[in-house]
C-alpha cells in the first residue's frame, strides 16, 4: 500500500484528492500540507512513498523544491501538479518523476 503526502494550499482540492486517492486506489494519505515548509517537515518525518506537490505551493524554498524534497524523503516518488502546463518543463528538468495538469481528469492522476 502506498503512503502519500499531499501538498496543496487549496484545502478543498486537497480534501477531494485525498478522498479520491483513498477510495479509488486504496492508498494511505499519511500527511497533508498547505505550505512548502510543512511539506518538507512532513516528508522528513513520514518518509512517504509518493509526494504529490502543487508547483505553486507557497513557502520556501521557491527554487530547488524537488532537490529539497529528495533530501527530505530520498525514496519518495515526486509528482508535480499545476494548472499551468508550462510548469511541466521546469518541474521535469528539476527531476520530478512526473507532471500532471490540475485540469486533467482524476483518472490521469490515478494512472501515475
BABA-589844 format. One record per atom (N, C-alpha, C): residue in one letter; x, y negated, z. Coordinates in steps of 0.05 Angstrom, whole numbers, plus 5000, padded with zeros to 4 digits. Atoms other than C-alpha are relative to their C-alpha. Example, Ala and Ser with C-alpha at 12.3 -4.5 7.8 and 13.67 -1.06 7.14 Angstrom:
REM BABA-589844
a501850245000 a524650905156 a501849765000 s498450244999 s527350215143 s498549785014 
//
This chain:
REM BABA-589844
x501750245000 x500050005000 x501849755000 x498550245001 x502749324981 x499249805022 x500450214980 x503648785033 x500649734987 x499950255016 x502348095003 x499949755018 x500050274988 x503847385024 x498849814979 x501350195018 x499146874992 x500849725008 x499150274995 x501846164986 x498749814981 x501450205016 x497045634961 x498749805019 x501150204982 x494744974991 x497049974997 x502950005003 x487545074966 x498850225017 x501049804982 x484145425024 x497950184987 x502249845012 x478045644983 x501250204980 x498849825020 x482345934927 x501650225014 x498449804985 x486946284977 x498150215012 x501949814987 x480946595013 x498850184979 x501249845021 x477746824948 x502050204989 x497949825011 x484247114922 x500650225020 x499549804980 x485447474988 x497850215000 x502249825001 x478547784985 x500150184975 x499749865025 x479547984913 x502250215001 x497749814998 x486348304925 x499450235019 x500549794981 x484048684986 x497850194991 x502249825008 x477448944957 x500550144974 x499649875026 x479749084886 x502550174999 x497549865001 x486849314898 x500750165025 x499449874974 x486749544970 x502649915012 x497550104988 x492849124986 x499449875027 x500350134974 x494048825054 x501249724998 x499050274999 x494648075057 x501049965028 x498850014974 x499548015114 x500549715010 x499750284992 x500247255114 x499049824978 x500850215018 x497446635082 x501449745008 x498550254995 x500945965076 x499049784982 x500950235015 x499045265054 x502249804995 x497750185006 x505944955051 x502550184995 x497649855006 x512845165028 x501550085025 x498649944975 x515745125098 x498750255014 x501449774988 x510445605125 x500450254984 x499549785017 x511446055065 x502750135006 x497349904995 x518846115078 x500250145027 x500049874974 x517746265152 x498550274999 x501549755002 x512446785136 x501550214984 x498549815017 x516747115082 x502250125017 x497849914984 x522547165130 x499050195022 x501149854977 x518347435188 x498650264991 x501749785008 x513747905150 x501250194979 x498849845021 x518148155093 x497950134982 x502149885017 x512348245044 x501250144975 x499249875025 x512648684982 x499649814977 x500750185021 x509548134940 x499449725011 x500750284993 x509247374945 x498749884975 x501450155021 x504047004903 x500249715007 x499350274994 x506546294901 x498849794981 x500950235015 x502945664878 x502449834994 x497650155008 x508345304838 x499949715010 x500350284991 x505644624861 x499649985031 x500350004971 x505544824935 x501549775013 x498650224987 x507144224978 x502250105020 x497949944981 x513444215021 x502750044987 x497249975009 x520844325017 x500850305003 x498650155021 x524744564982 x498349974976 x501450055025 x522044254919 x501450144977 x498449865020 x527644544877 x501050265012 x498949754991 x530445244882 x498150165019 x502049864984 x523945524912 x500450304998 x499749715004 x524946214882 x502550105015 x497449934987 x532146234907 x499650015031 x500550014971 x529846044978 x498350245008 x501749784994 x524446574977 x501550274997 x498449765004 x529247104951 x501950045024 x498449984976 x533746945010 x498450095024 x501749944977 x528046985060 x498950294998 x501249735003 x525047635031 x501250124975 x498549915024 x530147954984 x498750234984 x501249785014 x525848554966 x497249944989 x502750075009 x519448184951 x499949944970 x500550085028 x516648124881 x498749735001 x501050275000 x515247394865 x498449934975 x501750075022 x509347194822 x499249705005 x500650294999 x508446444808 x497449964986 x502650075011 x501546164795 x499949694997 x500350285005 x500045484765 x497749954980 x502050075020 x494445134727 x501449864977 x498550135021 x499944814685 x501750214985 x498549795014 x502345314632 x502949934995 x497250085004 x508644904621 x501850075023 x498549924976 x510845114691 x501250284997 x499049735004 x511945824666 x502950024993 x497249995009 x518445684632 x501949955023 x498250074978 x521645364693 x499950225021 x500249794980 x518945894741 x501550264992 x498649765009 x521546464699 x503049954997 x497250075001 x528146104688 x501350015028 x499149994972 x528646064765 x500050285011 x500049724993 x527946824766 x497550105014 x502549884991 x520646914784 x499650264985 x500549745013 x518447624768 x497849984979 x502250035018 x512147394733 x498749725004 x501550254998 x507746784719 x497150064992 x502849985007 x500246744718 x498749725001 x501450265000 x495846154699 x497650025018 x502349994981 x490745984752 x497350004985 x502549995015 x485545914697 x499450274988 x500449735010 x486446634676 x498050155017 x501949844984 x481147134697 x501550165021 x498749854979 x482647514761 x501350264991 x498949745010 x484048154721 x502949974992 x497350055008 x490447834696 x501850025025 x498449994975 x493047744768 x500150295009 x500149734990 x490748444786 x501750194983 x498449835017 x494548734727 x503049975005 x497250054996 x501248454750 x501250185021 
//
